[in-house]
Amino acid sequence: MSDTPSFFKPGPFDALLGAADQALRTLWSTPHARRPMPLPATAPQTMSDAQRSEAAALMRVNHVGEVCAQALYSAQALATRQTGVRAHLQTAAQEETDHLAWTASRIHALGGRKSWLNPVWYAGAFALAYTTAKLGGERVSLGFVVETERQVEAHLHSHLGRLPSEDTASLAVVQAMAQDEAHHAREAQRAGAAELPEPLKRLMALSGRVMTTVAHRV
């Protein structure tokens, strides 16, 4: 029998507080990476104002993607009842925090700004992920992770061709992020992810296109 009084055991309210704390830290605190920022193979070169502006806009889009990733993992960890699945989601979220910090650092270095709509992006991603997890269960929740990471990885690879070649620092960050996303997808598959229905995949892709288009400007 446990020596811990029952009123000290974590309950649903504690989980809600944890999710709220995660949202506040994602949106309004300075993220701290556990891993050092990836270093480019060659030093960054001088860029024109137009190139710096475009690089900052692309990294803002990538930062928004990481804001949404935090919402996704937080929502699904809140929804699941399986300890193993929750641990998997929390580990992936910690690695995504590195991405959040790296992209924020690049935005600052390029003289850009984060999206003004980050709270909206976070809320939308949280709602979609939580609803999917509650309606579909753990295997569908993991399938949501797999599909999200696949789409994000493809998006990041597209940015490798759009970032100025002179911005080797941002390119190194994006390459490392793409590798991590592929790893997260593989781990979710090994954990028993189910294949998502095509309508949900299309909805996720459409949401991603809206987010990337708007975040590039706002």
Stockholm file with secondary structure:
# STOCKHOLM 1.0

chainA/1-218         MSDTPSFFKPGPFDALLGAADQALRTLWSTPHARRPMPLPATAPQTMSDAQRSEAAALMRVNHVGEVCAQALYSAQALATRQTGVRAHLQTAAQEETDHLAWTASRIHALGGRKSWLNPVWYAGAFALAYTTAKLGGERVSLGFVVETERQVEAHLHSHLGRLPSEDTASLAVVQAMAQDEAHHAREAQRAGAAELPEPLKRLMALSGRVMTTVAHRV
#=GR chainA/1-218 SS CCSSCGGGSCCHHHHHHHHHHHHHHHHHSCCCCSSCCCCCSSCCCCCCHHHHHHHHHHHHHHHHHHHHHHHHHHHHHHHCCCHHHHHHHHHHHHHHHHHHHHHHHHHHHTTCCCCTTHHHHHHHHHHHHHHHHHHHCHHHHHHHHHHHHHHHHHHHHHHHTTSCTTCHHHHHHHHHHHHHHHHHHHHHHHTTCCCCCHHHHHHHHHHHHHHHHHHTTC
#=GC SS_cons         CCSSCGGGSCCHHHHHHHHHHHHHHHHHSCCCCSSCCCCCSSCCCCCCHHHHHHHHHHHHHHHHHHHHHHHHHHHHHHHCCCHHHHHHHHHHHHHHHHHHHHHHHHHHHTTCCCCTTHHHHHHHHHHHHHHHHHHHCHHHHHHHHHHHHHHHHHHHHHHHTTSCTTCHHHHHHHHHHHHHHHHHHHHHHHTTCCCCCHHHHHHHHHHHHHHHHHHTTC
//
